[in-house]
Amino acid sequence: MSAHAVHLPTPHHPANLRPFDIRRDLLAVADLVELCFAPTLDSDGYQYIRQMRQAARAGRWLPAQPADLDAPLMGMVWVEGGVLVGNLSLIPQHLGGKTRYLIANVAVHPRYQRRGIARQLTLAALEDVRARGRAETWLQVDQNNQVAVDLYRGLGFVERMRRTSWRGWPQANAAAGGGPRVRKRQPQDWSRQQAWLDNIYPRDLRWQLPLKMNALRPGWQAQLQRLFGTPRSLHWSALDGDGLRATLSWQSSTLEADRLWLAADPLDAQPPLAQLLAAASRQLRRDRKLALNYPAGLAHEAMQAAGFSALRTLIWMRYPWEVLLDPAHTR
Ligand SMILES: CC(C)(COP(=O)(O)OP(=O)(O)OC[C@H]1O[C@@H](n2cnc3c(N)ncnc32)[C@H](O)[C@@H]1OP(=O)(O)O)[C@@H](O)C(=O)NCCC(=O)NCCS
């Protein structure tokens, strides 16, 4: 199949659109991202922006591809009268021999919005990925951000999942309620926990989450890894009689919140998640916030009973290269 078969609207490449140059643009991108995302930035978001500014101070000494910099390295910018007013970051992830791209930091200065700039930036990014071999291309958009949802749908992105980010604090007096018993996870629980985690945090999601399955595995290898700086973890299991119903793992983090990973049988309509969260709550440090990512629309009651609130729900969208490459669609 030739590359020409892809039905991607041709981006116009006016003089205003050019590739992001880390040495020249990073500070202006940090300012623009802060301005455009101000209403939704949390402390991790501000940390990300601080990191961009710190890196930008290295100026022309900054390597074009800094190895350990958690900042945008690729993307497109839009410049009007010498001022950077639009940005799109293209973040590659190389995992398991596969490259995926995340489109992020799409921002247009409020005075320049509604002129088609974000659309041109996104088309140019897609053109770039197409030229590099059409690796999977994803983005995440807040389900309440209708403007951006319309923009991406209009360009052909397809919704693949919705995930809610929950935040909460451990509560000393968390009530377990009745029902299943909660105990420390046992090694024999792992095979089912792993299968459930695979289902609730599928591979299409895991490349963007700090979930390292091997670090949650019981046994000496995981303990050894933890000694060498990987996050610390604790685990609980909920049981009905002898039957395992659900598991919960806690993982320390250097970010604003420690992580929880909940897992239950997808066929179980009412897994005892509230009991697990309450048991964990009673054992965890009160001064560390907790973050939990879960499929949208599930477990609301359990989360709220455990004192968690929904921070945001993101729609995960993917660009359908495979559909566009299907001859039936390219005639
Ligand atoms: C979302 C954002 C990047 C759009 O930038 P923009 O340059 O104004 O977008 P465009 O002019 O290219 O518009 C493309 C499409 O987006 C939608 N759109 C853009 N602005 C809109 C508005 N005010 N109301 C409704 N739809 C709008 C429309 O579908 C539009 O297509 P149309 O003009 O043919 O109807 C910009 O509003 C922004 O920076 N918002 C804050 C940061 C943000 O939310 N980024 C997205 C994160 S995923």
The ligand as an SDF file (V2000), in Angstrom:
LIG
                    3D

 48 50  0  0  0  0  0  0  0  0999 V2000
   -8.9490   23.6500   22.0350 C   0  0  0  0  0  0  0  0  0  0  0  0
   -8.1260   24.7090   21.3310 C   0  0  0  0  0  0  0  0  0  0  0  0
   -6.6890   24.2130   21.1900 C   0  0  0  0  0  0  0  0  0  0  0  0
   -8.7320   24.9650   19.9380 C   0  0  0  0  0  0  0  0  0  0  0  0
   -7.8770   25.8500   19.2450 O   0  0  0  0  0  0  0  0  0  0  0  0
   -8.4030   26.7070   17.9940 P   0  0  0  0  0  0  0  0  0  0  0  0
   -7.2050   27.1420   17.2220 O   0  0  0  0  0  0  0  0  0  0  0  0
   -9.3210   27.7380   18.4510 O   0  0  0  0  0  0  0  0  0  0  0  0
   -9.2250   25.6000   17.1760 O   0  0  0  0  0  0  0  0  0  0  0  0
   -9.5690   25.7130   15.6230 P   0  0  0  0  0  0  0  0  0  0  0  0
   -9.8170   27.1420   15.2770 O   0  0  0  0  0  0  0  0  0  0  0  0
   -8.5410   24.9830   14.8340 O   0  0  0  0  0  0  0  0  0  0  0  0
  -10.9410   24.9440   15.5690 O   0  0  0  0  0  0  0  0  0  0  0  0
  -11.0390   23.6530   15.0780 C   0  0  0  0  0  0  0  0  0  0  0  0
  -12.3740   23.0780   15.4990 C   0  0  0  0  0  0  0  0  0  0  0  0
  -12.4360   23.0480   16.9140 O   0  0  0  0  0  0  0  0  0  0  0  0
  -13.7720   23.3670   17.3240 C   0  0  0  0  0  0  0  0  0  0  0  0
  -13.7750   24.6660   17.9850 N   0  0  0  0  0  0  0  0  0  0  0  0
  -12.7430   25.5030   18.1420 C   0  0  0  0  0  0  0  0  0  0  0  0
  -13.1230   26.5850   18.8640 N   0  0  0  0  0  0  0  0  0  0  0  0
  -14.4400   26.4170   19.1530 C   0  0  0  0  0  0  0  0  0  0  0  0
  -15.3990   27.1640   19.8940 C   0  0  0  0  0  0  0  0  0  0  0  0
  -15.0870   28.3260   20.5070 N   0  0  0  0  0  0  0  0  0  0  0  0
  -16.6550   26.6820   20.0160 N   0  0  0  0  0  0  0  0  0  0  0  0
  -16.9970   25.5200   19.4280 C   0  0  0  0  0  0  0  0  0  0  0  0
  -16.1140   24.7610   18.7160 N   0  0  0  0  0  0  0  0  0  0  0  0
  -14.8590   25.2000   18.5870 C   0  0  0  0  0  0  0  0  0  0  0  0
  -14.5970   23.3900   16.0780 C   0  0  0  0  0  0  0  0  0  0  0  0
  -14.9690   22.0610   15.7860 O   0  0  0  0  0  0  0  0  0  0  0  0
  -13.5820   23.8790   15.0870 C   0  0  0  0  0  0  0  0  0  0  0  0
  -13.9220   23.5830   13.7880 O   0  0  0  0  0  0  0  0  0  0  0  0
  -14.7730   24.6920   12.9630 P   0  0  0  0  0  0  0  0  0  0  0  0
  -14.1040   26.0060   13.1940 O   0  0  0  0  0  0  0  0  0  0  0  0
  -14.6820   24.1770   11.5580 O   0  0  0  0  0  0  0  0  0  0  0  0
  -16.1460   24.6310   13.5490 O   0  0  0  0  0  0  0  0  0  0  0  0
   -8.1270   26.0690   22.1060 C   0  0  0  0  0  0  0  0  0  0  0  0
   -9.4720   26.4100   22.3630 O   0  0  0  0  0  0  0  0  0  0  0  0
   -7.3450   26.0380   23.4130 C   0  0  0  0  0  0  0  0  0  0  0  0
   -6.1500   26.3240   23.4660 O   0  0  0  0  0  0  0  0  0  0  0  0
   -8.0460   25.6500   24.5200 N   0  0  0  0  0  0  0  0  0  0  0  0
   -7.4230   25.5530   25.8500 C   0  0  0  0  0  0  0  0  0  0  0  0
   -6.4730   24.3790   25.9420 C   0  0  0  0  0  0  0  0  0  0  0  0
   -7.1770   23.0670   25.5560 C   0  0  0  0  0  0  0  0  0  0  0  0
   -8.2590   22.7790   26.0260 O   0  0  0  0  0  0  0  0  0  0  0  0
   -6.5030   22.2650   24.7050 N   0  0  0  0  0  0  0  0  0  0  0  0
   -6.9920   20.9780   24.2590 C   0  0  0  0  0  0  0  0  0  0  0  0
   -6.5400   19.9140   25.2060 C   0  0  0  0  0  0  0  0  0  0  0  0
   -6.9450   18.2950   24.6610 S   0  0  0  0  0  0  0  0  0  0  0  0
  1  2  1  0
  2  3  1  0
  2  4  1  0
  2 36  1  0
  4  5  1  0
  5  6  1  0
  6  7  2  0
  6  8  1  0
  6  9  1  0
  9 10  1  0
 10 11  2  0
 10 12  1  0
 10 13  1  0
 13 14  1  0
 14 15  1  0
 15 16  1  0
 15 30  1  0
 16 17  1  0
 17 18  1  0
 17 28  1  0
 18 19  1  0
 18 27  1  0
 19 20  2  0
 20 21  1  0
 21 22  1  0
 21 27  2  0
 22 23  1  0
 22 24  2  0
 24 25  1  0
 25 26  2  0
 26 27  1  0
 28 29  1  0
 28 30  1  0
 30 31  1  0
 31 32  1  0
 32 33  2  0
 32 34  1  0
 32 35  1  0
 36 37  1  0
 36 38  1  0
 38 39  2  0
 38 40  1  0
 40 41  1  0
 41 42  1  0
 42 43  1  0
 43 44  2  0
 43 45  1  0
 45 46  1  0
 46 47  1  0
 47 48  1  0
M  END
$$$$
